[in-house]
Amino acid sequence: MEGLILNFRRSVSNQYNNQMIINVDLDHKDKAKQLVGKTVVWKSPKGTEIKGEVRSSHGNKGNLRVLFEKGMPGQAIGTKVEIK
């Protein structure tokens, strides 16, 4: 299953560099809750991989909140990830 990185998880004054919001084309948050605990892999253009884990759903449209093992670069926004 593939997803698209939308943005960092953030508030008005803080940005969490190791947490991303991912869109998976699910239409409801109950379907997104079934993916909690799955592994997410982002591959950079140079070939390095950063792994993460789905922690929870985000919002009512079926987006996911993913905690990665280290901070993600800004170039990751708008790229695809693989959910296993």
N, C-alpha and C positions, 0 to 999 in steps of 0.2 A: 504494500500500500504506500502511496506517495502523498506527501503533504507539501504545502507552500509556507515558507516562513513569512509572517506578516510584519512583526515588530518585536522589540524587546518588551518584556513585562516592565511596566513603569507606573509611576504615580505622577502627581503634579511636580514634585521636587526630586524624586529619586528614579534612577534607572538601574535595573538589575541585569548586569551583562551576561550572566550565565543562565537566564531564564528567557525563553522566547514564546511567542504566541504563534501557533501553527494552524493553518486552515486545511481541513481534510475533506471538504465537500460533504459533510454530514449535515442533515437538515434539522437535527434536534439534539439537545444536550444529553438526553438519555442514551443515545447511540454513542456519544463521545465518552460517556462514563465507562463504557465497556472496554475502551482502549487504555484505561489507567493501568500502569505497570508495564506497558510495552516499551521496547527499546527503540530509540530513534538514532539514526546515523546521518550526519551531514558530511559530505565529501567536498573538500576545497578544490579549486582548480589545479593546485599543485599535487593533489593526491592524498593529503593528510585527512584523517577522519577524526571527528569529534562526536563522542557518543553521549546520549542523554536518555532520560526516562520520562514518560508521560506521568505527570503528577495529578492533574485534574482537568476538568473541562473549564472553558472560559466563555462566559456569556451564554446566551440562549440559542445561538446559531450553530453550535457544534464545534467550535474552535477548541484547541487543546493548549494547555500550559505545560511546557517541557522544561525540565531542569537538566542542563548540560553539565558535564564534569568540569569544564573550565569556561572562561569567558568567550563569547562568540564575537567574531569581527563584524564590523558594520556591513561589509560586503556580503554577508550571509543573507541579509534582508532581500526578499524577492527570489531566492533560490529554492530548489527542491530538496526535501529530505526523504529518507526511506524509513518507514515504520515496520518493524519486524515483530 
